[in-house]
Amino acid sequence: MQYQHNMDNNKKREKELLLDLSTDTVKAHIKIDDVLYGLVDIADLSITNRLKLIELGNLLAGVGDIKTDEDEERCNQALQTLLSFIVIDINTDILQKLSIIKKIEIVNAYMDVSDLVKKNTK
């Protein structure tokens, strides 16, 4: 009887779970030149870094409107800065070697993972 009572209490606690936190800051990985790099969980960024990411995201929203080399360079620099926030322990030299398209692919993968994390927490 005691066993059944404990199972019932555990089921109640599961239903009452309000928050499930993790200290793991890595939500996914990418591989560049056979080296794994972690992508930081957006929830683990500081408020100021999150605001910077929003600013960079707004700047990158116009990536389809690139018409000049200057536009592309501005976009490339924004991508490089954004990736330095979200890719853990990546060397600046590695980022500079990546084409703008590859940088966009990393950002898109990050957005997909962030969306999956949001969906799984709802």
Sine and cosine of phi, psi and omega as CSV:
sin_phi,cos_phi,sin_psi,cos_psi,sin_omega,cos_omega
0.00,0.00,-0.66,0.75,0.02,-1.00
-0.88,0.48,-0.63,0.78,0.00,-1.00
-0.87,0.50,-0.71,0.70,0.01,-1.00
-0.90,0.44,-0.64,0.77,0.01,-1.00
-0.88,0.48,-0.68,0.73,0.03,-1.00
-0.90,0.43,-0.64,0.77,0.03,-1.00
-0.90,0.45,-0.66,0.75,0.03,-1.00
-0.90,0.44,-0.65,0.76,0.03,-1.00
-0.91,0.41,-0.64,0.77,0.04,-1.00
-0.90,0.44,-0.65,0.76,0.04,-1.00
-0.89,0.45,-0.65,0.76,0.04,-1.00
-0.89,0.45,-0.69,0.73,0.01,-1.00
-0.89,0.45,-0.63,0.78,0.03,-1.00
-0.88,0.47,-0.66,0.75,0.01,-1.00
-0.93,0.36,-0.47,0.88,-0.06,-1.00
-1.00,0.01,0.00,1.00,-0.02,-1.00
-0.87,0.49,0.88,-0.48,-0.04,-1.00
-0.98,-0.17,-0.45,0.90,-0.09,-1.00
-0.48,-0.88,0.73,-0.68,0.02,-1.00
-0.81,-0.59,0.99,-0.16,-0.09,-1.00
-0.98,-0.20,0.39,-0.92,0.05,-1.00
-0.71,-0.71,0.57,-0.82,0.08,-1.00
-1.00,-0.02,-0.04,1.00,0.05,-1.00
-0.96,0.27,0.90,-0.44,-0.06,-1.00
-1.00,0.07,-0.14,0.99,-0.03,-1.00
-0.98,-0.18,0.82,-0.57,0.00,-1.00
-0.97,-0.24,-0.37,0.93,-0.01,-1.00
-0.30,-0.96,0.15,-0.99,0.02,-1.00
-0.77,-0.64,0.43,-0.90,0.20,-0.98
-0.82,-0.57,0.35,-0.94,0.02,-1.00
-0.85,-0.53,0.78,-0.62,0.08,-1.00
-0.79,-0.61,0.85,-0.53,-0.02,-1.00
0.78,0.63,0.72,0.69,0.03,-1.00
0.90,0.43,0.30,0.95,0.07,-1.00
-0.92,-0.40,0.78,-0.63,0.03,-1.00
-0.99,0.12,0.69,-0.72,0.08,-1.00
-0.81,-0.59,0.71,-0.70,0.03,-1.00
-0.99,0.17,0.54,-0.84,0.14,-0.99
-0.97,-0.23,0.82,-0.57,-0.08,-1.00
-0.94,0.34,0.58,-0.81,0.10,-0.99
-0.94,0.33,0.77,-0.64,-0.04,-1.00
-0.85,0.53,-0.46,0.89,0.02,-1.00
-0.93,0.36,-0.28,0.96,-0.01,-1.00
-0.99,-0.10,0.05,1.00,0.07,-1.00
-0.99,0.12,0.48,-0.88,0.08,-1.00
-0.93,0.36,0.30,-0.95,0.01,-1.00
-0.88,0.48,-0.66,0.75,-0.02,-1.00
-0.91,0.40,-0.62,0.78,0.03,-1.00
-0.93,0.36,-0.57,0.82,0.06,-1.00
-0.90,0.44,-0.66,0.75,0.03,-1.00
-0.90,0.44,-0.64,0.77,0.05,-1.00
-0.90,0.44,-0.64,0.77,0.04,-1.00
-0.89,0.47,-0.64,0.77,0.02,-1.00
-0.90,0.44,-0.70,0.72,0.04,-1.00
-0.87,0.50,-0.72,0.69,0.00,-1.00
-0.90,0.43,-0.63,0.77,0.04,-1.00
-0.88,0.47,-0.66,0.75,0.04,-1.00
-0.90,0.43,-0.64,0.77,0.04,-1.00
-0.90,0.43,-0.64,0.77,-0.04,-1.00
-0.98,0.22,-0.22,0.97,0.03,-1.00
-0.87,0.49,-0.41,0.91,0.00,-1.00
-1.00,-0.06,0.33,0.94,-0.06,-1.00
-0.86,0.51,-0.49,0.87,0.02,-1.00
-0.96,0.29,-0.22,0.98,-0.03,-1.00
-0.99,-0.14,0.20,0.98,-0.01,-1.00
-0.91,0.42,0.82,-0.57,-0.03,-1.00
-0.82,-0.58,-0.34,0.94,-0.05,-1.00
-0.79,-0.61,0.26,-0.97,0.07,-1.00
-0.88,0.47,-0.57,0.82,0.01,-1.00
-0.91,0.41,-0.67,0.74,0.06,-1.00
-0.86,0.51,-0.70,0.71,-0.02,-1.00
-0.91,0.41,-0.65,0.76,0.01,-1.00
-0.91,0.42,-0.65,0.76,0.05,-1.00
-0.88,0.48,-0.69,0.72,0.03,-1.00
-0.91,0.42,-0.68,0.73,0.01,-1.00
-0.87,0.49,-0.68,0.73,0.02,-1.00
-0.91,0.42,-0.65,0.76,0.03,-1.00
-0.89,0.45,-0.67,0.74,0.04,-1.00
-0.89,0.46,-0.69,0.72,-0.01,-1.00
-0.87,0.49,-0.69,0.72,0.01,-1.00
-0.91,0.42,-0.72,0.70,0.01,-1.00
-0.86,0.51,-0.72,0.70,-0.02,-1.00
-0.91,0.41,-0.53,0.85,0.04,-1.00
-0.91,0.41,-0.41,0.91,0.07,-1.00
-0.98,0.18,-0.62,0.78,-0.19,-0.98
-0.98,-0.19,-0.36,0.93,0.00,-1.00
-0.99,-0.16,0.89,-0.45,-0.11,-0.99
-0.96,0.28,0.77,-0.64,0.11,-0.99
0.86,0.51,0.52,0.85,0.05,-1.00
-1.00,0.02,0.67,-0.74,-0.01,-1.00
-0.98,0.21,0.65,-0.76,0.02,-1.00
-0.85,0.53,-0.59,0.81,0.01,-1.00
-0.88,0.48,-0.63,0.78,0.03,-1.00
-0.90,0.43,-0.71,0.70,0.01,-1.00
-0.87,0.50,-0.64,0.76,-0.02,-1.00
-0.92,0.39,-0.46,0.89,0.01,-1.00
-0.97,0.25,-0.38,0.93,-0.02,-1.00
-0.97,0.25,0.63,-0.77,0.07,-1.00
-0.94,0.33,0.30,-0.95,0.02,-1.00
-0.87,0.49,-0.59,0.81,0.02,-1.00
-0.91,0.42,-0.67,0.74,0.02,-1.00
-0.91,0.41,-0.60,0.80,0.05,-1.00
-0.90,0.43,-0.66,0.75,0.04,-1.00
-0.90,0.44,-0.62,0.78,0.04,-1.00
-0.87,0.48,-0.64,0.77,0.03,-1.00
-0.91,0.42,-0.71,0.70,0.01,-1.00
-0.88,0.48,-0.69,0.73,0.03,-1.00
-0.88,0.47,-0.67,0.75,0.04,-1.00
-0.89,0.46,-0.65,0.76,0.02,-1.00
-0.89,0.45,-0.68,0.73,0.01,-1.00
-0.89,0.46,-0.65,0.76,0.03,-1.00
-0.88,0.48,-0.70,0.71,0.01,-1.00
-0.91,0.42,-0.67,0.74,0.01,-1.00
-0.88,0.47,-0.65,0.76,0.05,-1.00
-0.90,0.44,-0.65,0.76,0.03,-1.00
-0.90,0.44,-0.65,0.76,0.02,-1.00
-0.89,0.45,-0.69,0.72,0.02,-1.00
-0.88,0.48,-0.69,0.72,-0.01,-1.00
-0.90,0.43,-0.62,0.79,-0.04,-1.00
-0.96,0.29,-0.33,0.94,-0.02,-1.00
-1.00,-0.09,-0.09,1.00,0.00,-1.00
-0.99,0.12,0.00,0.00,0.00,0.00
